[in-house]
Amino acid sequence: MRPVITRSIRDYLYKKAERGFTLVEMIISMGLLLILLLVFAQILSSLLDVQIESESTSYLQQDNRFIVLRLTRDIHEVSTIIIPGSVGEQSNTLQIQVDGIDYTYTVQNNNLILTDNSGSYALNSHDTTVSNLSFHRLGKINGKNSIRVQLRLTSKAQQAKGPDIRDIQTTIGLR
């Protein structure tokens, strides 16, 4: 059975719909909408910060892995270490010879540059910078030498906490 709506209630609802919203109702609804928009903006901002931080970490890890693997491969195959010249020396440049080809590692304009017979190449991505590069030759005078590599990778991504920085130190032995 359908409820019967009396004429006075029906007239009241019809007149209410005809009148529209009051000023107080509009202010309350706009306030609630503003609060909802602010919450969504804060969530979106947090998501973007997490994405930037994640990308920054990813770029640093990729560059770290690539640089260390490239140096390891070249140093393992070395026939002559030219710079640093002798055991105990330290330099911001590494120059080695592999199968008659000279390879030079150095920092230029915050990029780790590898120069060989065919040209120069940046080993880090455009999202990171390299600084504090040093090569220290270790070992015995007539024995197998090692090279201690130290460098700092810094992310270019702007984060609230500041740039992501990785200090890298590894020692690579000659084979």
C-alpha positions as CSV (number, residue, x, y, z in Angstrom):
1,M,0.0,0.0,0.0
2,R,1.3,3.4,-1.0
3,P,1.5,6.1,1.7
4,V,-0.8,8.9,1.2
5,I,0.8,12.3,1.1
6,T,-1.4,15.0,2.3
7,R,-1.8,18.1,0.2
8,S,-0.1,20.4,2.8
9,I,3.1,18.3,2.8
10,R,3.1,18.1,-1.0
11,D,2.6,21.9,-1.2
12,Y,5.4,22.5,1.3
13,L,7.9,20.3,-0.7
14,Y,6.9,21.9,-4.0
15,K,7.3,25.4,-2.7
16,K,10.7,24.4,-1.1
17,A,11.9,23.1,-4.5
18,E,10.7,26.2,-6.2
19,R,12.5,28.5,-3.8
20,G,16.0,27.0,-4.3
21,F,18.8,26.9,-1.8
22,T,19.3,29.4,1.0
23,L,22.5,31.4,1.4
24,V,23.4,29.3,4.5
25,E,23.0,26.1,2.6
26,M,25.1,27.4,-0.3
27,I,27.9,28.4,2.1
28,I,27.9,25.1,3.9
29,S,27.9,23.1,0.6
30,M,30.8,25.3,-0.8
31,G,32.7,24.9,2.5
32,L,32.4,21.1,2.3
33,L,33.4,21.1,-1.3
34,L,36.4,23.2,-0.5
35,I,37.5,20.8,2.3
36,L,37.1,17.9,0.0
37,L,39.2,19.5,-2.8
38,L,41.9,20.4,-0.3
39,V,42.1,16.8,0.9
40,F,42.4,15.5,-2.7
41,A,45.1,18.1,-3.5
42,Q,47.1,17.0,-0.5
43,I,46.8,13.3,-1.5
44,L,47.9,14.2,-5.1
45,S,50.8,16.2,-3.8
46,S,51.9,13.3,-1.6
47,L,51.7,10.9,-4.5
48,L,53.8,13.2,-6.7
49,D,56.5,13.5,-3.9
50,V,56.7,9.7,-3.6
51,Q,57.0,9.3,-7.4
52,I,59.8,11.9,-7.6
53,E,61.6,10.3,-4.6
54,S,61.2,6.8,-6.2
55,E,62.5,8.0,-9.6
56,S,65.5,9.7,-7.9
57,T,66.4,6.6,-6.1
58,S,66.0,4.5,-9.2
59,Y,68.3,6.8,-11.3
60,L,71.0,6.7,-8.6
61,Q,70.9,2.9,-8.4
62,Q,71.0,2.5,-12.2
63,D,73.9,4.9,-12.5
64,N,75.8,3.4,-9.6
65,R,75.4,-0.1,-11.0
66,F,76.4,0.9,-14.5
67,I,79.5,2.9,-13.5
68,V,80.8,0.3,-11.1
69,L,80.3,-2.5,-13.7
70,R,81.9,-0.5,-16.4
71,L,85.0,0.4,-14.3
72,T,85.2,-3.2,-13.1
73,R,85.2,-4.6,-16.6
74,D,87.8,-2.2,-17.9
75,I,90.1,-2.5,-14.8
76,H,89.9,-6.4,-15.0
77,E,91.1,-6.3,-18.6
78,V,93.8,-3.7,-18.1
79,S,97.3,-4.2,-19.5
80,T,98.8,-0.9,-18.2
81,I,97.8,1.6,-15.6
82,I,99.0,5.0,-16.8
83,I,97.4,7.4,-14.2
84,P,97.8,7.1,-11.2
85,G,101.4,6.2,-12.1
86,S,102.6,4.3,-9.2
87,V,101.4,2.4,-6.0
88,G,100.1,4.8,-3.4
89,E,99.3,7.7,-5.9
90,Q,95.9,9.2,-6.0
91,S,94.4,11.1,-8.9
92,N,91.0,12.5,-10.1
93,T,91.7,10.9,-13.4
94,L,92.1,7.2,-14.3
95,Q,94.0,6.4,-17.5
96,I,94.4,2.8,-18.4
97,Q,95.4,0.8,-21.5
98,V,93.4,-2.3,-22.6
99,D,94.5,-4.1,-25.7
100,G,96.4,-1.1,-27.0
101,I,93.4,1.3,-26.5
102,D,93.7,4.1,-24.0
103,Y,90.7,4.7,-21.7
104,T,90.5,7.8,-19.6
105,Y,87.9,8.4,-16.8
106,T,87.4,11.9,-15.5
107,V,84.7,14.3,-14.3
108,Q,83.7,17.2,-16.6
109,N,80.7,19.5,-15.9
110,N,79.5,17.1,-13.2
111,N,79.5,14.1,-15.6
112,L,81.7,11.0,-15.5
113,I,83.3,11.0,-18.9
114,L,85.0,8.0,-20.5
115,T,87.3,8.9,-23.4
116,D,88.7,6.3,-25.7
117,N,90.0,6.2,-29.3
118,S,86.5,6.6,-30.7
119,G,85.3,9.6,-28.6
120,S,84.0,10.7,-25.2
121,Y,80.9,9.4,-23.5
122,A,79.1,10.4,-20.3
123,L,78.6,7.3,-18.1
124,N,76.0,8.8,-15.8
125,S,72.5,9.7,-16.9
126,H,71.2,13.3,-17.3
127,D,69.3,12.9,-14.0
128,T,72.4,12.6,-11.8
129,T,75.7,14.5,-11.3
130,V,79.1,13.1,-10.4
131,S,81.6,14.8,-8.0
132,N,84.4,14.0,-5.6
133,L,85.9,11.4,-8.0
134,S,89.2,9.9,-7.0
135,F,91.3,6.9,-8.0
136,H,93.9,5.5,-5.6
137,R,96.3,2.9,-6.8
138,L,96.9,0.2,-4.2
139,G,99.2,-2.9,-4.2
140,K,102.8,-4.0,-4.1
141,I,105.5,-2.6,-6.3
142,N,106.0,-5.7,-8.4
143,G,102.7,-7.4,-7.6
144,K,99.1,-7.2,-8.8
145,N,97.6,-3.8,-8.2
146,S,94.1,-2.6,-7.3
147,I,92.3,0.7,-7.9
148,R,90.1,2.2,-5.1
149,V,87.4,4.3,-6.7
150,Q,85.5,6.9,-4.8
151,L,82.8,9.2,-6.1
152,R,79.6,10.9,-5.2
153,L,76.4,10.6,-7.2
154,T,73.7,13.2,-6.6
155,S,70.2,13.2,-8.0
156,K,69.0,16.3,-9.9
157,A,65.4,15.6,-8.9
158,Q,64.0,18.3,-6.5
159,Q,62.7,16.7,-3.3
160,A,61.3,18.3,-0.2
161,K,64.1,16.7,1.9
162,G,66.8,17.8,-0.5
163,P,68.8,15.9,-3.2
164,D,69.4,12.2,-2.9
165,I,73.2,11.6,-2.5
166,R,75.1,8.4,-2.7
167,D,78.8,8.1,-1.8
168,I,80.4,5.2,-3.6
169,Q,83.6,3.5,-2.7
170,T,84.8,0.3,-4.2
171,T,88.2,-1.4,-4.7
172,I,88.8,-3.3,-8.0
173,G,91.7,-5.7,-8.5
174,L,93.5,-6.3,-11.7
175,R,93.4,-9.9,-13.1
